[in-house]
Amino acid sequence: MKKGIEKIFASKFWWLLLLVVLFAVNYLASVFHARFDLTKEKRYTLSKATNDLLKNLEDDVQIDVFLKGQFPAGFKKLANSANEFLGLMKDRNGSKIHYRFISPQDEMPGRRGNLWRFINIIRSSTH
């Protein structure tokens, strides 16, 4: 076995074998999607209950995230974390989960504005 490897590296075409191996690994990575959570607290892992809920959704779910636009650094970090989490949820059930990032300052057709809608959502959840 060792002599076979040494023979390959000694030939003029060892780079060709390396290229074929790299293409094979790249192809397999594009076909089989896997995600590994190496964080200590399993930050990027959904619980079993959440996975079951996402897999058994009957209707489409639209999630509006009001974190688009110019925000302080803390909110940008929150927006990135929300995007990662929503992407993870979409990986579990991409046909039923839909999300978009909206600027609270943009007007929606037929609405008084997203900021007003956001305030109303907060008011209704606190009462």
DRENTORKOL-3810 file (N, C-alpha, C; in nm, 4 decimals):
REM DRENTORKOL-3810
@n.u->0.0820; n.v->-0.1188; n.w->0.0000; ca.u->0.0000; ca.v->0.0000; ca.w->0.0000; c.u->0.0865; c.v->0.1253; c.w->0.0000
@n.u->0.1890; n.v->0.1246; n.w->0.0864; ca.u->0.2770; ca.v->0.2398; ca.w->0.0956; c.u->0.3555; c.v->0.2603; c.w->-0.0340
@n.u->0.3948; n.v->0.1503; n.w->-0.0958; ca.u->0.4697; ca.v->0.1613; ca.w->-0.2205; c.u->0.3822; c.v->0.2167; c.w->-0.3323
@n.u->0.2518; n.v->0.1832; n.w->-0.3297; ca.u->0.1588; ca.v->0.2349; ca.w->-0.4306; c.u->0.1440; c.v->0.3861; c.w->-0.4187
@n.u->0.1339; n.v->0.4361; n.w->-0.2955; ca.u->0.1213; ca.v->0.5804; ca.w->-0.2727; c.u->0.2499; c.v->0.6511; c.w->-0.3136
@n.u->0.3638; n.v->0.5942; n.w->-0.2765; ca.u->0.4919; ca.v->0.6535; ca.w->-0.3139; c.u->0.5082; c.v->0.6555; c.w->-0.4655
@n.u->0.4594; n.v->0.5515; n.w->-0.5317; ca.u->0.4693; ca.v->0.5425; ca.w->-0.6767; c.u->0.3840; c.v->0.6523; c.w->-0.7434
@n.u->0.2664; n.v->0.6769; n.w->-0.6871; ca.u->0.1782; ca.v->0.7814; ca.w->-0.7422; c.u->0.2436; c.v->0.9185; c.w->-0.7278
@n.u->0.2969; n.v->0.9493; n.w->-0.6098; ca.u->0.3594; ca.v->1.0795; ca.w->-0.5877; c.u->0.4899; c.v->1.0952; c.w->-0.6662
@n.u->0.5543; n.v->0.9855; n.w->-0.7002; ca.u->0.6788; ca.v->0.9915; ca.w->-0.7765; c.u->0.6529; c.v->1.0133; c.w->-0.9252
@n.u->0.5321; n.v->0.9820; n.w->-0.9719; ca.u->0.5030; ca.v->0.9987; ca.w->-1.1140; c.u->0.4785; c.v->1.1456; c.w->-1.1472
@n.u->0.4768; n.v->1.1755; n.w->-1.2786; ca.u->0.4543; ca.v->1.3120; ca.w->-1.3232; c.u->0.3081; c.v->1.3531; c.w->-1.3109
@n.u->0.2187; n.v->1.2583; n.w->-1.2980; ca.u->0.0753; ca.v->1.2884; ca.w->-1.3012; c.u->0.0067; c.v->1.2750; c.w->-1.1649
@n.u->0.0797; n.v->1.2945; n.w->-1.0545; ca.u->0.0188; ca.v->1.2849; ca.w->-0.9223; c.u->-0.0863; c.v->1.3945; c.w->-0.9019
@n.u->-0.0644; n.v->1.5087; n.w->-0.9660; ca.u->-0.1582; ca.v->1.6194; ca.w->-0.9533; c.u->-0.2922; c.v->1.5871; c.w->-1.0189
@n.u->-0.2893; n.v->1.5004; n.w->-1.1231; ca.u->-0.4125; ca.v->1.4598; ca.w->-1.1889; c.u->-0.5000; c.v->1.3767; c.w->-1.0948
@n.u->-0.4379; n.v->1.2873; n.w->-1.0198; ca.u->-0.5113; ca.v->1.2085; ca.w->-0.9211; c.u->-0.5673; c.v->1.2994; c.w->-0.8122
@n.u->-0.4881; n.v->1.3957; n.w->-0.7695; ca.u->-0.5347; ca.v->1.4910; ca.w->-0.6693; c.u->-0.6550; c.v->1.5700; c.w->-0.7210
@n.u->-0.6506; n.v->1.6104; n.w->-0.8448; ca.u->-0.7600; ca.v->1.6845; ca.w->-0.9060; c.u->-0.8873; c.v->1.5999; c.w->-0.9135
@n.u->-0.8741; n.v->1.4747; n.w->-0.9496; ca.u->-0.9892; ca.v->1.3840; ca.w->-0.9557; c.u->-1.0487; c.v->1.3643; c.w->-0.8167
@n.u->-0.9644; n.v->1.3481; n.w->-0.7170; ca.u->-1.0131; ca.v->1.3318; ca.w->-0.5793; c.u->-1.0860; c.v->1.4578; c.w->-0.5337
@n.u->-1.0322; n.v->1.5756; n.w->-0.5625; ca.u->-1.0974; ca.v->1.7005; ca.w->-0.5246; c.u->-1.2331; c.v->1.7168; c.w->-0.5926
@n.u->-1.2426; n.v->1.6830; n.w->-0.7209; ca.u->-1.3713; ca.v->1.6896; ca.w->-0.7907; c.u->-1.4717; c.v->1.5909; c.w->-0.7306
@n.u->-1.4250; n.v->1.4732; n.w->-0.6956; ca.u->-1.5147; ca.v->1.3735; ca.w->-0.6353; c.u->-1.5672; c.v->1.4207; c.w->-0.5000
@n.u->-1.4802; n.v->1.4771; n.w->-0.4181; ca.u->-1.5221; ca.v->1.5282; ca.w->-0.2871; c.u->-1.6200; c.v->1.6440; c.w->-0.3053
@n.u->-1.5915; n.v->1.7326; n.w->-0.3994; ca.u->-1.6801; ca.v->1.8457; ca.w->-0.4260; c.u->-1.8175; c.v->1.7981; c.w->-0.4737
@n.u->-1.8207; n.v->1.7000; n.w->-0.5612; ca.u->-1.9482; ca.v->1.6469; ca.w->-0.6109; c.u->-2.0276; c.v->1.5826; c.w->-0.4976
@n.u->-1.9621; n.v->1.5022; n.w->-0.4170; ca.u->-2.0318; ca.v->1.4373; ca.w->-0.3054; c.u->-2.0840; c.v->1.5402; c.w->-0.2050
@n.u->-2.0081; n.v->1.6456; n.w->-0.1826; ca.u->-2.0528; ca.v->1.7512; ca.w->-0.0900; c.u->-2.1736; c.v->1.8258; c.w->-0.1458
@n.u->-2.1832; n.v->1.8387; n.w->-0.2770; ca.u->-2.2988; ca.v->1.9078; ca.w->-0.3346; c.u->-2.4232; c.v->1.8198; c.w->-0.3358
@n.u->-2.4053; n.v->1.6897; n.w->-0.3411; ca.u->-2.5197; ca.v->1.5980; ca.w->-0.3434; c.u->-2.5710; c.v->1.5697; c.w->-0.2032
@n.u->-2.4818; n.v->1.5453; n.w->-0.1100; ca.u->-2.5202; ca.v->1.5119; ca.w->0.0272; c.u->-2.4925; c.v->1.6316; c.w->0.1172
@n.u->-2.6016; n.v->1.6977; n.w->0.1590; ca.u->-2.5888; ca.v->1.8166; ca.w->0.2435; c.u->-2.5906; c.v->1.7741; c.w->0.3899
@n.u->-2.4894; n.v->1.8122; n.w->0.4630; ca.u->-2.4839; ca.v->1.7814; ca.w->0.6057; c.u->-2.4326; c.v->1.9038; c.w->0.6795
@n.u->-2.4800; n.v->1.9184; n.w->0.8001; ca.u->-2.4390; ca.v->2.0304; ca.w->0.8836; c.u->-2.3976; c.v->1.9742; c.w->1.0183
@n.u->-2.2832; n.v->2.0177; n.w->1.0667; ca.u->-2.2329; ca.v->1.9693; ca.w->1.1941; c.u->-2.2223; c.v->2.0857; c.w->1.2918
@n.u->-2.2838; n.v->2.0708; n.w->1.4075; ca.u->-2.2802; ca.v->2.1730; ca.w->1.5105; c.u->-2.1683; c.v->2.1379; c.w->1.6075
@n.u->-2.0591; n.v->2.2096; n.w->1.6000; ca.u->-1.9445; ca.v->2.1822; ca.w->1.6859; c.u->-1.9388; c.v->2.2737; c.w->1.8071
@n.u->-2.0435; n.v->2.3568; n.w->1.8263; ca.u->-2.0445; ca.v->2.4452; ca.w->1.9423; c.u->-2.0759; c.v->2.3656; c.w->2.0689
@n.u->-2.0205; n.v->2.4100; n.w->2.1784; ca.u->-2.0378; ca.v->2.3410; ca.w->2.3066; c.u->-2.1841; c.v->2.3389; c.w->2.3501
@n.u->-2.2532; n.v->2.4505; n.w->2.3299; ca.u->-2.3918; ca.v->2.4614; ca.w->2.3749; c.u->-2.4929; c.v->2.4173; c.w->2.2691
@n.u->-2.4455; n.v->2.3606; n.w->2.1562; ca.u->-2.5307; ca.v->2.3139; ca.w->2.0464; c.u->-2.6224; c.v->2.4256; c.w->1.9970
@n.u->-2.5625; n.v->2.5388; n.w->1.9731; ca.u->-2.6363; ca.v->2.6589; ca.w->1.9337; c.u->-2.7079; c.v->2.6436; c.w->1.8001
@n.u->-2.6517; n.v->2.5684; n.w->1.7093; ca.u->-2.7078; ca.v->2.5552; ca.w->1.5751; c.u->-2.7796; c.v->2.4225; c.w->1.5545
@n.u->-2.8300; n.v->2.3648; n.w->1.6618; ca.u->-2.9030; ca.v->2.2395; ca.w->1.6549; c.u->-3.0459; c.v->2.2628; c.w->1.7017
@n.u->-3.1421; n.v->2.2215; n.w->1.6193; ca.u->-3.2823; ca.v->2.2325; ca.w->1.6582; c.u->-3.3197; c.v->2.1137; c.w->1.7460
@n.u->-3.4074; n.v->2.1379; n.w->1.8418; ca.u->-3.4507; ca.v->2.0297; ca.w->1.9305; c.u->-3.5372; c.v->1.9309; c.w->1.8526
@n.u->-3.5562; n.v->1.8135; n.w->1.9092; ca.u->-3.6386; ca.v->1.7112; ca.w->1.8450; c.u->-3.7812; c.v->1.7611; c.w->1.8277
@n.u->-3.8343; n.v->1.8304; n.w->1.9283; ca.u->-3.9716; ca.v->1.8822; ca.w->1.9198; c.u->-3.9845; c.v->1.9838; c.w->1.8059
@n.u->-3.8840; n.v->2.0700; n.w->1.7894; ca.u->-3.8874; ca.v->2.1688; ca.w->1.6816; c.u->-3.8772; c.v->2.1002; c.w->1.5462
@n.u->-3.7903; n.v->2.0009; n.w->1.5342; ca.u->-3.7791; ca.v->1.9256; ca.w->1.4088; c.u->-3.9113; c.v->1.8586; c.w->1.3737
@n.u->-3.9759; n.v->1.7967; n.w->1.4719; ca.u->-4.1042; ca.v->1.7298; ca.w->1.4475; c.u->-4.2097; c.v->1.8313; c.w->1.4044
@n.u->-4.2129; n.v->1.9458; n.w->1.4717; ca.u->-4.3089; ca.v->2.0506; ca.w->1.4373; c.u->-4.2877; c.v->2.0989; c.w->1.2939
@n.u->-4.1622; n.v->2.1220; n.w->1.2568; ca.u->-4.1325; ca.v->2.1716; ca.w->1.1227; c.u->-4.1648; c.v->2.0689; c.w->1.0151
@n.u->-4.1401; n.v->1.9428; n.w->1.0429; ca.u->-4.1671; ca.v->1.8380; ca.w->0.9447; c.u->-4.3163; c.v->1.8160; c.w->0.9240
@n.u->-4.3972; n.v->1.8449; n.w->1.0265; ca.u->-4.5409; ca.v->1.8169; ca.w->1.0194; c.u->-4.6262; c.v->1.9412; c.w->0.9953
@n.u->-4.5679; n.v->2.0462; n.w->0.9431; ca.u->-4.6459; ca.v->2.1659; ca.w->0.9134; c.u->-4.7458; c.v->2.1373; c.w->0.8021
@n.u->-4.8691; n.v->2.1793; n.w->0.8228; ca.u->-4.9721; ca.v->2.1590; ca.w->0.7203; c.u->-4.9819; c.v->2.2788; c.w->0.6270
@n.u->-4.9670; n.v->2.3997; n.w->0.6820; ca.u->-4.9786; ca.v->2.5214; ca.w->0.6027; c.u->-4.8434; c.v->2.5901; c.w->0.5918
@n.u->-4.8339; n.v->2.6798; n.w->0.4944; ca.u->-4.7137; ca.v->2.7608; ca.w->0.4809; c.u->-4.7042; c.v->2.8593; c.w->0.5970
@n.u->-4.5818; n.v->2.8878; n.w->0.6376; ca.u->-4.5565; ca.v->2.9835; ca.w->0.7449; c.u->-4.4735; c.v->3.0971; c.w->0.6874
@n.u->-4.5248; n.v->3.2206; n.w->0.6980; ca.u->-4.4533; ca.v->3.3392; ca.w->0.6526; c.u->-4.4031; c.v->3.4136; c.w->0.7750
@n.u->-4.2724; n.v->3.4365; n.w->0.7809; ca.u->-4.2105; ca.v->3.5065; ca.w->0.8936; c.u->-4.1539; c.v->3.6377; c.w->0.8421
@n.u->-4.2002; n.v->3.7479; n.w->0.8987; ca.u->-4.1498; ca.v->3.8808; ca.w->0.8647; c.u->-4.0568; c.v->3.9259; c.w->0.9764
@n.u->-3.9337; n.v->3.9562; n.w->0.9412; ca.u->-3.8338; ca.v->4.0001; ca.w->1.0384; c.u->-3.8040; c.v->4.1470; c.w->1.0106
@n.u->-3.8289; n.v->4.2320; n.w->1.1081; ca.u->-3.8113; ca.v->4.3761; ca.w->1.0913; c.u->-3.6703; c.v->4.4183; c.w->1.1325
@n.u->-3.5709; n.v->4.3634; n.w->1.0646; ca.u->-3.4319; ca.v->4.3948; ca.w->1.0968; c.u->-3.3509; c.v->4.4288; c.w->0.9715
@n.u->-3.4151; n.v->4.4889; n.w->0.8733; ca.u->-3.3442; ca.v->4.5272; ca.w->0.7516; c.u->-3.3193; c.v->4.6778; c.w->0.7558
@n.u->-3.2037; n.v->4.7196; n.w->0.7145; ca.u->-3.1729; ca.v->4.8618; ca.w->0.7102; c.u->-3.0524; c.v->4.8960; c.w->0.7955
@n.u->-3.0405; n.v->5.0235; n.w->0.8259; ca.u->-2.9283; ca.v->5.0727; ca.w->0.9048; c.u->-2.9600; c.v->5.0614; c.w->1.0537
@n.u->-2.8885; n.v->4.9740; n.w->1.1210; ca.u->-2.9069; ca.v->4.9519; ca.w->1.2643; c.u->-2.7712; c.v->4.9547; c.w->1.3327
@n.u->-2.7691; n.v->4.9742; n.w->1.4654; ca.u->-2.6434; ca.v->4.9612; ca.w->1.5400; c.u->-2.5895; c.v->4.8182; c.w->1.5301
@n.u->-2.4657; n.v->4.8016; n.w->1.5686; ca.u->-2.3961; ca.v->4.6728; ca.w->1.5546; c.u->-2.4691; c.v->4.5596; c.w->1.6261
@n.u->-2.5261; n.v->4.5856; n.w->1.7427; ca.u->-2.5973; ca.v->4.4811; ca.w->1.8169; c.u->-2.7160; c.v->4.4268; c.w->1.7399
@n.u->-2.7879; n.v->4.5144; n.w->1.6702; ca.u->-2.9023; ca.v->4.4709; ca.w->1.5910; c.u->-2.8587; c.v->4.3970; c.w->1.4650
@n.u->-2.7447; n.v->4.4361; n.w->1.4090; ca.u->-2.6928; ca.v->4.3647; ca.w->1.2923; c.u->-2.6534; c.v->4.2222; c.w->1.3304
@n.u->-2.5961; n.v->4.2080; n.w->1.4492; ca.u->-2.5615; ca.v->4.0747; ca.w->1.4978; c.u->-2.6890; c.v->3.9925; c.w->1.5196
@n.u->-2.7928; n.v->4.0565; n.w->1.5743; ca.u->-2.9213; ca.v->3.9893; ca.w->1.5928; c.u->-2.9803; c.v->3.9480; c.w->1.4588
@n.u->-2.9702; n.v->4.0354; n.w->1.3578; ca.u->-3.0216; ca.v->4.0036; ca.w->1.2243; c.u->-2.9471; c.v->3.8841; c.w->1.1651
@n.u->-2.8152; n.v->3.8801; n.w->1.1823; ca.u->-2.7372; ca.v->3.7666; ca.w->1.1313; c.u->-2.7756; c.v->3.6370; c.w->1.2020
@n.u->-2.7931; n.v->3.6427; n.w->1.3331; ca.u->-2.8329; ca.v->3.5237; ca.w->1.4086; c.u->-2.9719; c.v->3.4772; c.w->1.3673
@n.u->-3.0636; n.v->3.5728; n.w->1.3478; ca.u->-3.1989; ca.v->3.5379; ca.w->1.3047; c.u->-3.1961; c.v->3.4743; c.w->1.1662
@n.u->-3.1137; n.v->3.5286; n.w->1.0774; ca.u->-3.1022; ca.v->3.4727; ca.w->0.9428; c.u->-3.0477; c.v->3.3305; c.w->0.9463
@n.u->-2.9476; n.v->3.3042; n.w->1.0292; ca.u->-2.8931; ca.v->3.1691; ca.w->1.0422; c.u->-2.9978; c.v->3.0729; c.w->1.0970
@n.u->-3.0708; n.v->3.1165; n.w->1.2002; ca.u->-3.1721; ca.v->3.0309; ca.w->1.2606; c.u->-3.2859; c.v->3.0013; c.w->1.1623
@n.u->-3.3312; n.v->3.1044; n.w->1.0910; ca.u->-3.4378; ca.v->3.0834; ca.w->0.9933; c.u->-3.3911; c.v->2.9960; c.w->0.8772
@n.u->-3.2650; n.v->3.0101; n.w->0.8392; ca.u->-3.2089; ca.v->2.9226; ca.w->0.7362; c.u->-3.2055; c.v->2.7784; c.w->0.7813
@n.u->-3.1754; n.v->2.7570; n.w->0.9082; ca.u->-3.1756; ca.v->2.6222; ca.w->0.9642; c.u->-3.3165; c.v->2.5638; c.w->0.9620
@n.u->-3.4153; n.v->2.6472; n.w->0.9970; ca.u->-3.5538; ca.v->2.6014; ca.w->0.9923; c.u->-3.5969; c.v->2.5718; c.w->0.8490
@n.u->-3.5529; n.v->2.6541; n.w->0.7551; ca.u->-3.5883; ca.v->2.6329; ca.w->0.6150; c.u->-3.5236; c.v->2.5060; c.w->0.5599
@n.u->-3.4065; n.v->2.4714; n.w->0.6097; ca.u->-3.3420; ca.v->2.3465; ca.w->0.5692; c.u->-3.4264; c.v->2.2255; c.w->0.6078
@n.u->-3.4992; n.v->2.2349; n.w->0.7175; ca.u->-3.5821; ca.v->2.1232; ca.w->0.7647; c.u->-3.7094; c.v->2.1077; c.w->0.6836
@n.u->-3.7695; n.v->2.2204; n.w->0.6415; ca.u->-3.8929; ca.v->2.2144; ca.w->0.5639; c.u->-3.8991; c.v->2.3364; c.w->0.4737
@n.u->-3.8217; n.v->2.3328; n.w->0.3680; ca.u->-3.8095; ca.v->2.4474; ca.w->0.2785; c.u->-3.9348; c.v->2.4818; c.w->0.2018
@n.u->-4.0256; n.v->2.3871; n.w->0.1845; ca.u->-4.1455; ca.v->2.4152; ca.w->0.1071; c.u->-4.2520; c.v->2.4883; c.w->0.1886
@n.u->-4.2435; n.v->2.4831; n.w->0.3212; ca.u->-4.3467; ca.v->2.5434; ca.w->0.4065; c.u->-4.3001; c.v->2.6687; c.w->0.4800
@n.u->-4.1703; n.v->2.6859; n.w->0.4977; ca.u->-4.1161; ca.v->2.8003; ca.w->0.5712; c.u->-4.0727; c.v->2.9081; c.w->0.4724
@n.u->-4.1250; n.v->3.0292; n.w->0.4903; ca.u->-4.0881; ca.v->3.1429; ca.w->0.4065; c.u->-4.0577; c.v->3.2598; c.w->0.5001
@n.u->-3.9498; n.v->3.3289; n.w->0.4745; ca.u->-3.9179; ca.v->3.4437; ca.w->0.5581; c.u->-3.8574; c.v->3.5548; c.w->0.4738
@n.u->-3.8704; n.v->3.6753; n.w->0.5267; ca.u->-3.8139; ca.v->3.7908; ca.w->0.4585; c.u->-3.7753; c.v->3.8945; c.w->0.5624
@n.u->-3.6747; n.v->3.9704; n.w->0.5302; ca.u->-3.6303; ca.v->4.0794; ca.w->0.6156; c.u->-3.6863; c.v->4.2088; c.w->0.5586
@n.u->-3.7522; n.v->4.2861; n.w->0.6446; ca.u->-3.8212; ca.v->4.4072; ca.w->0.6037; c.u->-3.7675; c.v->4.5240; c.w->0.6855
@n.u->-3.7535; n.v->4.6360; n.w->0.6204; ca.u->-3.7153; ca.v->4.7579; ca.w->0.6917; c.u->-3.8389; c.v->4.8148; c.w->0.7604
@n.u->-3.8296; n.v->4.8467; n.w->0.8881; ca.u->-3.9454; ca.v->4.9038; ca.w->0.9576; c.u->-3.9879; c.v->5.0382; c.w->0.8998
@n.u->-3.9018; n.v->5.1030; n.w->0.8235; ca.u->-3.9327; ca.v->5.2342; ca.w->0.7684; c.u->-4.0007; c.v->5.2284; c.w->0.6323
@n.u->-3.9950; n.v->5.1135; n.w->0.5651; ca.u->-4.0558; ca.v->5.1007; ca.w->0.4326; c.u->-4.2076; c.v->5.0934; c.w->0.4446
@n.u->-4.2727; n.v->5.1490; n.w->0.3466; ca.u->-4.4186; ca.v->5.1417; ca.w->0.3405; c.u->-4.4596; c.v->5.0153; c.w->0.2660
@n.u->-4.5646; n.v->4.9533; n.w->0.3144; ca.u->-4.6242; ca.v->4.8405; ca.w->0.2435; c.u->-4.7512; c.v->4.8915; c.w->0.1765
@n.u->-4.7830; n.v->4.8428; n.w->0.0564; ca.u->-4.9033; ca.v->4.8895; ca.w->-0.0118; c.u->-5.0282; c.v->4.8650; c.w->0.0743
@n.u->-5.1105; n.v->4.9691; n.w->0.0896; ca.u->-5.2345; ca.v->4.9546; ca.w->0.1644; c.u->-5.2167; c.v->4.9547; c.w->0.3148
@n.u->-5.0966; n.v->4.9823; n.w->0.3627; ca.u->-5.0692; ca.v->4.9827; ca.w->0.5072; c.u->-5.0165; c.v->5.1186; c.w->0.5477
@n.u->-5.0231; n.v->5.1486; n.w->0.6756; ca.u->-4.9717; ca.v->5.2744; ca.w->0.7270; c.u->-4.8200; c.v->5.2714; c.w->0.7402
@n.u->-4.7623; n.v->5.1547; n.w->0.7274; ca.u->-4.6172; ca.v->5.1415; ca.w->0.7388; c.u->-4.5830; c.v->5.0243; c.w->0.8288
@n.u->-4.4692; n.v->4.9660; n.w->0.8030; ca.u->-4.4282; ca.v->4.8491; ca.w->0.8797; c.u->-4.4015; c.v->4.8814; c.w->1.0250
@n.u->-4.3525; n.v->5.0011; n.w->1.0523; ca.u->-4.3245; ca.v->5.0372; ca.w->1.1903; c.u->-4.4546; c.v->5.0374; c.w->1.2707
@n.u->-4.5614; n.v->5.0919; n.w->1.2137; ca.u->-4.6907; ca.v->5.0925; ca.w->1.2814; c.u->-4.7398; c.v->4.9490; c.w->1.3033
@n.u->-4.7218; n.v->4.8629; n.w->1.2022; ca.u->-4.7612; ca.v->4.7219; ca.w->1.2132; c.u->-4.6812; c.v->4.6533; c.w->1.3241
@n.u->-4.5523; n.v->4.6833; n.w->1.3304; ca.u->-4.4658; ca.v->4.6249; ca.w->1.4320; c.u->-4.5093; c.v->4.6683; c.w->1.5715
@n.u->-4.5434; n.v->4.7961; n.w->1.5870; ca.u->-4.5896; ca.v->4.8464; ca.w->1.7168; c.u->-4.7200; c.v->4.7776; c.w->1.7564
@n.u->-4.8093; n.v->4.7587; n.w->1.6611; ca.u->-4.9359; ca.v->4.6912; ca.w->1.6910; c.u->-4.9143; c.v->4.5460; c.w->1.7314
@n.u->-4.8177; n.v->4.4782; n.w->1.6693; ca.u->-4.7875; ca.v->4.3399; ca.w->1.7073; c.u->-4.7370; c.v->4.3355; c.w->1.8502
@n.u->-4.6498; n.v->4.4284; n.w->1.8868; ca.u->-4.5961; ca.v->4.4320; ca.w->2.0232; c.u->-4.7090; c.v->4.4626; c.w->2.1213
@n.u->-4.7947; n.v->4.5586; n.w->2.0890; ca.u->-4.9062; ca.v->4.5938; ca.w->2.1777; c.u->-4.9983; c.v->4.4744; c.w->2.2010
@n.u->-5.0303; n.v->4.4016; n.w->2.0929; ca.u->-5.1244; ca.v->4.2896; ca.w->2.1069; c.u->-5.0619; c.v->4.1739; c.w->2.1843
@n.u->-4.9317; n.v->4.1596; n.w->2.1803; ca.u->-4.8684; ca.v->4.0495; ca.w->2.2535; c.u->-4.8513; c.v->4.0809; c.w->2.4009
@n.u->-4.8550; n.v->4.2092; n.w->2.4385; ca.u->-4.8375; ca.v->4.2451; ca.w->2.5781; c.u->-4.9693; c.v->4.2539; c.w->2.6531
@n.u->-5.0815; n.v->4.2555; n.w->2.5836; ca.u->-5.2118; ca.v->4.2637; ca.w->2.6492; c.u->-5.2786; c.v->4.1312; c.w->2.6607
END
